[in-house]
Amino acid sequence: MILATTRLSGYSERKEDKPNIIFIMADDLGWQDVGFMGSEWFETPNLNALATQSLVFNQAYMYPTCSPSRAALLTGKQSFRTQVYNVPVLEKKHAADQNIYSRWTVGKEHTLFSQPLREAGYRLVHLGKWHIVGPDPEMELATDYPFDEPLSQPPNGELSWLASHQSEEIQAYYPTGRGFHENIGGSWWGDPARGYKEGYKSESGGYKAPFKNPFILDIVTDEWLTDRLTDEAISFMDKNKDQPFFVNLHYYAPHRPTVVRDQQWMEKYLNKMPDSVTGQGTENLKEIVGYATMIQSLDENVGRIIDYLDEQGLRENTLIIFTSDNGFNGLQSTNKRLRGAKGQVYEGGLRVPALAHWEGVISPGTTDIPICGLDYFPTFLAVAGIGDYQGVLDGQSLMTIYKREEFPERPLFWHIASTYKNPPCSIIRRGKWKLIQFLNDGSVELYNLDEDLQESKNLAEEQAQITQELLAELISWRKENKVPLPNASILKF
């Protein structure tokens, strides 16, 4: 964790020829909802092929919901700094003293990685989900914080907010106001169905054209949202291939609503043998089959991007990262190996698929070193050769891991001060141990992830010394960083 001015050593061999960066993030894609992470049921041949040429991270983490994950990714800062702990509209409306309700809009005092990269000469595009601006940022930012209740959102299909969001004042919180040269599809929306009054019940779900996304211009060739975002990514790369580019491709897929991409694919999955290890394909078949077609489409589009890079001779000088913003949605997928799902603070909600590919720089293989979404901002700075960034960052550059150099063990921390699927809590992950402390009553859970990935046995009493050591480290972290607690908390720090 970096708490003061950050100075990162760049990748010196590339300073004269800065590498391109393509950051691909799926939405609600589970840790093992892809073949390269172990699924025998979902079909992701392009990602699997890329993984054989990449460094695959077996223990990659995000926050359990999308808003804090995206805020952490883009700012490099922990949730207590941005006050984005959960998706605001998912927060449970309990007594205000039991929660610190989340901001939706990330304030301009928080620098995004796009800004130093732009200053370093990159051309940047954001495509897809943004979700770090609220539907009414002026009201939100004018309201005293912390809030008395969770923020709300307009009904599906309601566009009264659009005129203000097209203004210069609100665009300052959009990608093009935060360092990106172009924005295609990014707004406050958390899912693509919001353009339809029927929302999730609409036939399109925002995935089938017309998308009804006011930040994606309709064209006659539109069919499928994931395809269109890839078209735009390739077009941007083609226009900017003679200079370093950054493609921030945040697919909406496979976030609900589940919409079948291809009927033949659907029939194929309906007739597949289930994966007995993960339980994929064993239950909730209609939903998971549609979800599988969305994942196959996602994979197909990653393949298109790789093909483009190969055709243009750009692969060697391009870092490609693929990951997800949180664990799988329990209404769409399943994984019997993990406890919990999206929104929960157990491994099913936190652990995500991740790989990094950079031909000639990153040696293929796998690693069990735990990483988190906070690590990408300092990684981008290092890759771009930016060594004089002035700011607070809470992660570490992954270049040391990429180059297979020694990466000292460090703790990972989470702080989730509002209630969604679990009560407010802080988490520390060190080595094989994961400790959760719930903030209001101080109760503690301890798990040995090497021996109990399902987090089925709380060892807090049995391993009292480990519990006390990790708890002391977690409390010290909160105290040193002045991490806020709900007013109802019995804890001192």
N, C-alpha and C positions, 0 to 999 in steps of 0.2 A: 504494500500500500504506500502510495506517495502522497504526503500530506502538505508539502510545500512546493516551491518552484521546481518544476520538472525539467531535467536536462537529459535528453536521450541521445545516445550515440546512433548515428545513421548507418546505413549499409553502404560503406564507403565505395565499394566497387561499382555501385549503381548511381552515384551522384550525378554523373554527366548524362546518364540515360535512365531517368527515373522509371521504375516499373509501373505498369498499369496495375490497377487493383479492381477486382470484381468481387463484391461482397453480396452473396445470395442468401437471403433469409426466408425460409418458409414460415408459415403461421400455424401454430398448434400441431406441428409435426413431431410425433413422439420419438423418443430415443431409439427404439427398435422398429420404427415404421418404415425402415428402408433396409434393403438387403445388406448393405455394407456394414450395418451395425448388428446384423444377426437374424433379421426376419427371413423366414422361409416361405412366407405367404405373399407379402407385398412385392411387386415387381419393379425394380429400379435398375435396369441394366446399364444405363449411362452413368449414373452415380456410382454403381459398383465398379465399372471400368475406371472411372476417374479415381476412385478410392485406392485402387491397386497402384496408382502412380502418385499417391498423396500420403501425407501424414494424417492418420485417423486418430482422433482423440476419444478414447473410451469413457473419459470422465469429464465431459464438458457440461457447464452449468449456465443457466440463466435464472431470472426471477420466475415465479410460478405463473405470472400473467404478463400480458404483452406490454402494457404501458410502462411499468418500471423497467422491463428488459430493454425497451427501445430508448428510454431516457438514459439508462446506464450505458448502453452502447454508444449513443450519440454524444453524450457529455463526458463519458469516462468517470462518472461520479456515482457514489452510493445514493440510495434512495433518500436517506435522511438529509442529503444536501439539496436535492431537487424537490423534495416532499411528494414524490410520486411513488407511492407504496403499493398501489393496486390500480385496476381500472376503476375509475370513480363510480360508474353506474353499476358495478358489481358489488360494491361495498355494502355490508349489512348496516341498516340504520338502527343501531343500538343507542344507548345513552352516549352523548357526545364525549363524556369523560372516559369511556372505555376504548375509544379509538382516536387516532389522529387521521382525519379524512384526507384523501389525496388531492393534490393539485392535478389538473389535467394538462395545463399549459406549462411548458418548460420556459422559464423566464430568460430574457436576453442577457442576464448577468452570467449565464452558463454558456461558455463557448462550446460549439459543436466541432467535431473533428473536421468537418467540411471547411471550416474557416481557415485554419492553418494550411490545409492541403491546397486550397485555392490560392492562398498567398504564395505557396511554393510552386505554382505553375500548373496545377492540375485543372482539367476540365471535368466537372462533376455533374452527374444526373441522379436524381432520386426517382425511383419508379415504384408505385404500389403504395402499401400501407405506411402512413406517417405516424399519426396517433399520439403526437406529443404537443398538440394544440387542442384546446377545448372548443366546444360549439359556441361558447360565449366568453372568449378570453378577456374582453374588456370588463365584464361584470366580475369574472373570476379574479382578475388581478386587482380590482378595486375593492374586493371584499376582504375584511380583516381575516388573517390566517392565525391559528387553525380555524377551519370552517365548523359550523354547528351541525351540519348534516352533509351527506354526500352530494356531489354535483350531479345534475341530471342532463338529459339530452332530448332534442326534439323528436317527435314521432317519425317513423319511417315515411319516406316520400315527401317530407315537409322541407321546403327549401327557403324559408324566410331568412335564414342565416346567411345565404349565399352572397347577397350584395355586400354585406359588411366584410365577408371573408375574401372578397375580391379587391377590397380597398388596400391601399398602401400600408395602413396602420396594422391590419390583421395579417397581411402577407409577410410582415416582418417576422412572424412566428412560423411561417411556412418554409419549405425547403429553399426557395429562391431568396428568402430573406435571411437565411442562415448559412449561406455560403455555396449552395448548389446553383449551377447555372440553369438547370431545367428541373421542373417537377411534372411528373406524369402520374396522376392518380392519387396523390397524397393529400389528405385532409384530416379532419378530426374523426373520420369514420373508422370504426374498429372492424367492420366487415363490409363486403361489397353489396349486401342486400338492402342497404339503407335507402337507396334511390327508389325503391318500390314500396308503395303503401302496404302491400301484403308482406313485406320483409322476407323472412325465411320461408313463408308459405307461397311466395311467388314462384312461377315456373323457372324464371331466369335465375333468381337468387343473386343477381348482379354478375354472375359468371357467364351467362349466355347473353349475347348481344340482343337488344341494346343494353349497355351496362348502366346507363343513367347515373354515371359519375360525372359531376360537372367539371372535373379536372382531367377528364379524358375526352378529347374531341372525337365524336362518332365518325367513323368512315365506313364506306359501303362494304369493305371486305371483312369487317368485324364478325367474329363467330364466338370466340372463347377468350375470356379475360386473361388467362395465363399466357396464351399465345400472343395476344396483343402487347402485353408488357414486354415479352421477349422480343417481338418485332421492334419495339421502340428502343430497347437496349442495344440491339444489333445496329439499328440505324444510327444511334448516338455514337457507338464505337466506330462505325464506318466514317462518320463525319469528323471524328477527332483522333483517328489512328496515327496521325503524324505528331502527336504530342501526348504526354502522359494523361490518362483518363482514369476516373474513378466511377464505377457503376454501382450504385447502391440499390440493388434489386430486391425489394421486399415484397415478394408475392403475397397476395391475399390468400391463396390456396395453401393448405386444404381446410382453412377455417370454415366453420359452419356458415351458411347452410350447405349441407351435402347435396351436390348436384352431379348427376351422372354425366361424365364426359363423353363416353362412347358406349353404345348398347352392346356391341360385341365384347368389349372389355368386361362389361358387367356380367354377361353370360359366362365368360371365362372364370371370373372370380366366384360366381355362384356355384360352379362345379369343381372348384379346387378343394383339395384335401386341406383341412385346417392345420395350422402350426401348433403342435401340441405343447411346445415349450412356452410360447407367449400367449397362447389361447386365441390368436388372431384367426378369424374365420369360424369360430365355434359358436358364437352367439351374436345377437343383434345384427343378423346377417345383411338385411336390406341396407342398413346404415353403413356398415363397414365396407360393403361391396362398392357402394357409391363413392365412399371415401378413398378406396383403393384406386378407382379410376382417376380421381383427382390427383393422387400421388403419382400415378403412371404418367399423367399429363405433365406434371411438374418435372419428372425425370426426363421426359421427351424434350422439354424445353431447355433443360440444362444441357442435354446433348446437342441441341441446335447452337448454343453459345460456344461450346467446345469446338464444334465443327467450324464455326465462323473463325475462331482464333487460329485454328490449324490452316484454314484456307488462306488467311491473310498473313501467316507467318508471325503471329503475335503471341503464341503460347509461351515461348521461352522467356519473354519479358513481362509476364503477367502473373500476379499473385491472385489465386482464386480461393475464396473461402466459402464454404457452404455450411449452414447451420439452421437452427429453428429458434423461435423466440421464447418458447416454453414447452412443457411436456404436452402429451396428447390430450385431446378433449375426451373425457370418459364417455360421452354420448356418441362418439364416433369410432373409437378404437379401444384396444385393450392390451394389457401386458401383465401376465400373471407373475412375471419375475420381479415387478416393482410394486411398491405400495403407493397408492394415490394416483392422481392425474392432474391435469391443468388446474391451477388455483390452489393446490395443496402443497404444503411445505415438505412433503416426502419426495423420494427420488422420482416418482412418476410425474411430478409437477416441475421438478427442477432440472432433471438430467435431459440433455438434448443431443442429437447427432451432430457431429462436427468433423470437418476435414479441411486441410490446407494443402494447396497444390501450387508449386512454383518450380517449373522444370529447370533442372540444373542447380537449384539452390536448396530445395527441401527434399531430403532423401525419403523415399516411400517407406511406410511401415506403420506401426501403431505405438501409442504411448498411453500409459495410465496416469500421467501427471494431471492432476485436476486443474482445469482452467475455467474462466468465467467471462461473461460478456463485457465486464469492465476492462479486460485485457486488450480488446481490439483497438481502442483509441491509441494507446501508446505504441501498439504494434504498427499501426498505419504511419505514425510519425517516424518510427525507426526505419520502416521500409522506404519512406519518402526522403530520408536523409535530413529530417528536421530535428536538429539537436538543441534548439534554444527556445522550445515552447515554454511560456510562462503561465503556469496554471496548476490547479489541483487535479491530480489524477489518482484514482484509487486502485487501478490495476497495474499490471506489469507487461512490458513488451514480451511477445512470444517468440521473438527472433532467436533467442538463446535455444529454445526448444526446437524451432525450425532447423537450426544448424547443428542440433544434437549435442550441444554443449551442456555443461552442468547447470541445472536449474534448482537452486536451493528450495527445500520444502518450505512452504508458507501456509498460513491459514487462509481460508476463504470465509467471508462474512456476508450475511444477509440481515436486513432489518426491515420488518414488515409490520407497520404500526397500526394497521386497520384490519378489520375482519372481512374475509370473503368466505373461503371454505374452512379456514382455521382461525383461531383467535390470534391477536397480535403476538408476535414473537421475534426473537433474534436467533440466528443460527451461526455456529462456527463449525467448519469442516477442516480438520487437520489430520493428515495421514489417513488411516483407516477409520478414524472416529468422526462421528457427526453428533453434535449436541444441539438440542433445541431448548430454548428457555422461553416459556410463555410469559408475556410481559405483565399481565394484570395480576395473576396469582403467584408468579415466580416458579411454577412447576417446571420440572426438567425431564427431558428424554435423552437417552444416550444410545447410539447404535454403532455396532461394528460392521461397517459396510463390506469388508472383505469376507466376513463369514455370514452376514445376514443382510443381503441386498434388499430383501423385502421389508426390512425394518420391523420385524415381527416381535422382537424381544427387547424391551426397554431395560438396559443394563445400568441405569443411573445408580441404583443402590448396590448392585453386585460389584460394579467397578467404581467404588466411591472415590478412589484417589484420582483416576482419570477424569471423573466427573468434576471434581473440585478444581483440577488443573485447567481444564477447558473452560469451566464456568468463570474462573478467575481471569482467564485471558479474554473471554467475551465481555465481561464486566469492565475490564481495563480498557478495552477498545471503545466501548460506549462512553466511558468516563472521559478518556482522552479526546474523543471527538465530539463531546457534548451532544450525544445522540438523544433525541427527545423520546420520552415515554408518555403513554396516555396518562391523563390525570388520575385515573382510578388505579394505576399500578401501585403495588405495595413495595416495589423496588426503589432503592435509593438511586441507583444508576442503571 
